[in-house]
Amino acid sequence: MRRAGRRRAVDEDVQVEAERRRTVDADRAVRGRHGPTLHPLRGPPEKDLDWNEQGVEGAFRFLNRIYRLVAPRAKAIADTQAVWDASEEVRVLRQVTHRTLLKVTGDIEDRSHFNTAISAIMEMVNFLYLVPESLWGQAGTAAALREAVEILLHMLSPFAPHMGEELWERIGGKGLLCSRPWPAADADVAREEEIEVVVQVNGKVRSKLTVAAGAGEDAVRERVMADPKVREYTTGKEIRKTVYVPGKLFSIVVS
């Protein structure tokens, strides 16, 4: 009995030592650049957060990308009047902005999925980096870009509040960003005019079609059945079943 008790005690000591080695020195983590980058690593609250140095480095690079995007243009953004034109460039800019805001708002307020909210913000930042530099200086598009940056900083604020406040002040924001109401997304602006529908035949992707966002199942079916890529796999065969997942997938089962 004593020998078994000693073995159990040794096993417990080994387990405690292993757990100790897996922990992270909090003082070391918050020194230097790690402190400001811890918030963007948060995932769903019901899941544990595993420490990952590569994840910290990725978050640090992400925050730097935002800073490099906004800081050099801060004065020009501050001087921009919030009046945009009706150009296609403005429509696309505002569509991406409000579509991202819808996604991030839902992820934060309804689902507490902070990691997917950050992913959506990253996609928007990547999009803004692709905007030609000339559009940042044109009156109509510059106004839409100012709106995009303002909303971007609002979405960033819960995850990187210090950077958000600094950049907010630089672009001429009034008061503290954290004290301002959360922006309201415009669903009409965010709505896509065209969507891509994946077409499957017997479970395999055979084509992709662009259709109007509001197209009904009958209209989509007509487009699908007329597609030469689809006809190659359906001609002379019995169509046993079709399934349409609105805005995403049209599946055909043939025999």
C-alpha positions in Angstrom: 0.0 0.0 0.0 2.8 2.4 0.9 4.6 1.6 -2.4 1.4 2.2 -4.4 0.9 5.5 -2.5 4.4 6.6 -3.3 4.0 5.8 -7.0 0.7 7.8 -7.1 2.4 10.7 -5.4 5.3 10.6 -7.9 2.8 10.5 -10.8 1.0 13.5 -9.5 4.3 15.4 -9.1 5.2 14.6 -12.7 1.8 15.8 -13.9 2.1 19.0 -11.9 5.6 19.7 -13.3 4.3 19.0 -16.9 1.5 21.5 -16.4 3.9 24.1 -15.0 6.1 23.8 -18.0 3.1 24.4 -20.3 2.2 27.7 -18.7 3.3 31.0 -20.0 5.2 33.6 -18.0 2.7 36.5 -17.9 5.3 39.1 -17.3 7.3 38.0 -20.3 4.2 37.8 -22.5 3.1 41.3 -21.9 6.6 42.9 -22.3 7.5 44.4 -25.6 5.1 43.8 -28.4 3.1 40.9 -26.9 0.9 42.9 -24.6 -1.0 44.9 -27.3 -1.5 41.7 -29.4 -3.1 39.4 -26.8 -6.7 40.6 -27.3 -6.9 39.6 -31.1 -6.0 36.0 -30.2 -9.3 35.4 -28.3 -11.6 32.7 -29.7 -15.0 31.5 -28.7 -15.5 31.9 -24.9 -16.4 28.2 -24.5 -13.0 27.1 -25.7 -9.6 27.3 -24.0 -6.9 29.5 -25.5 -3.7 27.5 -26.3 -0.6 29.7 -26.2 1.1 29.9 -29.6 4.0 32.2 -30.3 3.3 32.1 -34.0 -0.2 33.3 -33.3 1.1 36.2 -31.4 3.5 37.1 -34.2 0.6 36.9 -36.7 -1.5 39.2 -34.6 1.4 41.6 -34.2 1.8 41.7 -38.0 -1.9 42.2 -38.5 -1.9 45.3 -36.2 1.1 46.6 -38.0 -0.7 46.3 -41.3 -3.6 48.4 -40.0 -1.2 51.0 -38.6 0.7 51.3 -41.9 -2.6 51.5 -43.8 -4.1 54.4 -41.7 -1.2 56.4 -40.2 0.4 57.7 -43.4 -3.0 58.7 -44.8 -4.4 60.1 -41.5 -4.1 63.8 -42.3 -5.7 63.4 -45.7 -8.5 61.3 -44.2 -9.1 64.0 -41.5 -9.4 66.7 -44.2 -11.9 64.7 -46.3 -15.5 65.7 -46.4 -18.0 62.9 -45.9 -19.7 63.3 -49.2 -19.3 60.5 -51.7 -20.4 60.2 -55.3 -22.4 57.5 -57.1 -19.5 55.8 -58.9 -19.0 52.1 -59.1 -15.9 52.4 -57.0 -17.8 54.0 -54.2 -20.5 51.3 -54.4 -18.0 48.5 -54.0 -16.1 50.3 -51.2 -19.2 50.9 -49.2 -20.5 47.4 -49.9 -17.4 45.8 -48.5 -17.4 48.1 -45.5 -21.0 47.5 -44.5 -20.8 43.8 -45.3 -17.8 43.5 -43.0 -19.6 45.5 -40.3 -22.6 43.2 -40.5 -20.4 40.2 -40.0 -18.3 41.6 -37.2 -21.4 42.9 -35.3 -23.0 39.5 -35.4 -19.9 37.7 -34.4 -19.3 40.0 -31.4 -22.8 40.7 -30.1 -24.7 37.5 -31.1 -22.2 34.7 -31.3 -19.1 35.9 -29.3 -17.0 34.4 -32.1 -14.1 36.9 -31.8 -11.7 35.0 -34.0 -14.1 35.0 -37.0 -14.7 38.7 -36.4 -11.0 39.4 -36.6 -10.8 37.3 -39.8 -13.5 39.5 -41.4 -11.5 42.6 -40.3 -8.4 41.1 -41.9 -10.2 40.5 -45.2 -11.3 44.1 -45.2 -7.8 45.4 -44.5 -6.5 43.2 -47.4 -9.1 44.8 -49.6 -8.2 48.3 -48.6 -4.6 47.6 -49.4 -5.7 46.8 -53.0 -7.4 50.2 -53.4 -5.4 52.3 -55.9 -3.6 55.2 -54.2 -5.3 57.6 -56.6 -8.7 56.8 -55.1 -7.6 58.0 -51.7 -7.2 61.5 -53.1 -10.3 61.7 -55.2 -13.2 63.6 -53.5 -16.0 61.1 -54.0 -14.0 57.9 -53.3 -12.0 59.5 -50.5 -15.2 60.1 -48.6 -16.1 56.4 -48.9 -12.6 55.5 -47.8 -12.9 57.7 -44.8 -16.1 56.0 -43.8 -14.3 52.6 -44.3 -11.4 53.6 -42.0 -13.7 55.0 -39.3 -15.8 51.8 -39.3 -12.5 49.7 -39.4 -11.3 51.5 -36.2 -14.6 51.0 -34.5 -14.4 47.2 -35.2 -10.8 47.1 -34.1 -11.4 49.0 -30.9 -12.7 46.0 -28.8 -9.6 44.0 -29.7 -6.8 46.7 -29.8 -8.3 49.7 -27.9 -5.0 51.7 -27.6 -4.2 51.5 -31.2 -7.8 52.2 -32.1 -7.8 55.4 -30.0 -4.5 56.6 -31.4 -5.6 56.2 -35.0 -9.0 57.6 -34.3 -7.5 60.8 -33.0 -5.1 61.0 -36.0 -7.9 60.9 -38.5 -9.7 63.7 -36.7 -12.2 61.7 -34.7 -14.0 63.6 -31.9 -13.8 62.4 -28.3 -12.9 58.9 -27.3 -13.7 56.1 -29.7 -14.7 53.8 -26.9 -17.4 56.2 -25.8 -19.0 56.5 -29.2 -22.0 54.3 -30.2 -21.3 51.3 -32.3 -21.9 52.1 -36.0 -25.0 50.7 -37.7 -24.6 48.6 -40.8 -26.7 49.4 -43.8 -28.0 46.1 -45.1 -29.1 47.6 -48.4 -25.6 48.9 -49.0 -24.1 45.6 -48.0 -26.3 43.5 -50.2 -24.5 41.9 -53.2 -26.0 42.5 -56.6 -24.6 39.2 -58.0 -23.6 36.0 -56.3 -21.7 32.9 -57.3 -23.6 29.6 -57.2 -21.6 26.3 -57.2 -23.2 23.6 -59.4 -22.7 19.9 -58.5 -23.7 16.8 -60.5 -23.8 13.7 -58.4 -21.8 15.4 -55.7 -19.0 16.6 -57.8 -18.4 20.3 -58.7 -19.0 20.7 -62.4 -19.5 24.5 -62.8 -19.9 27.9 -61.1 -22.4 30.4 -62.3 -22.9 34.1 -61.4 -26.6 35.0 -60.9 -28.5 38.0 -59.6 -28.6 38.0 -55.9 -32.4 38.0 -55.8 -32.8 35.2 -58.4 -35.3 32.5 -57.4 -34.9 28.8 -57.7 -36.6 28.5 -61.1 -34.4 31.2 -62.7 -31.3 29.6 -61.3 -32.4 26.2 -62.5 -32.9 27.5 -66.0 -29.4 29.0 -66.0 -27.9 25.8 -64.6 -29.5 23.5 -67.1 -28.4 25.7 -70.0 -24.8 25.7 -68.9 -22.7 23.7 -71.4 -20.5 22.4 -68.6 -23.5 21.0 -66.8 -25.1 19.6 -70.0 -22.0 17.6 -70.6 -22.9 15.5 -67.5 -26.7 15.5 -67.8 -27.5 15.1 -71.5 -29.2 11.7 -72.1 -29.5 11.0 -68.4 -32.5 11.0 -66.1 -32.5 13.9 -63.6 -33.7 12.3 -60.5 -33.4 15.2 -58.1 -32.3 18.9 -57.8 -31.6 20.8 -54.6 -31.0 24.5 -54.4 -29.3 26.1 -51.4 -30.1 29.8 -52.0 -27.1 31.8 -53.0 -24.6 29.0 -52.5 -25.2 25.6 -54.2 -27.3 23.9 -56.9 -27.1 20.2 -56.8 -28.2 17.7 -59.5 -28.6 14.0 -59.1 -28.7 12.0 -62.3 -28.9 8.2 -63.1 
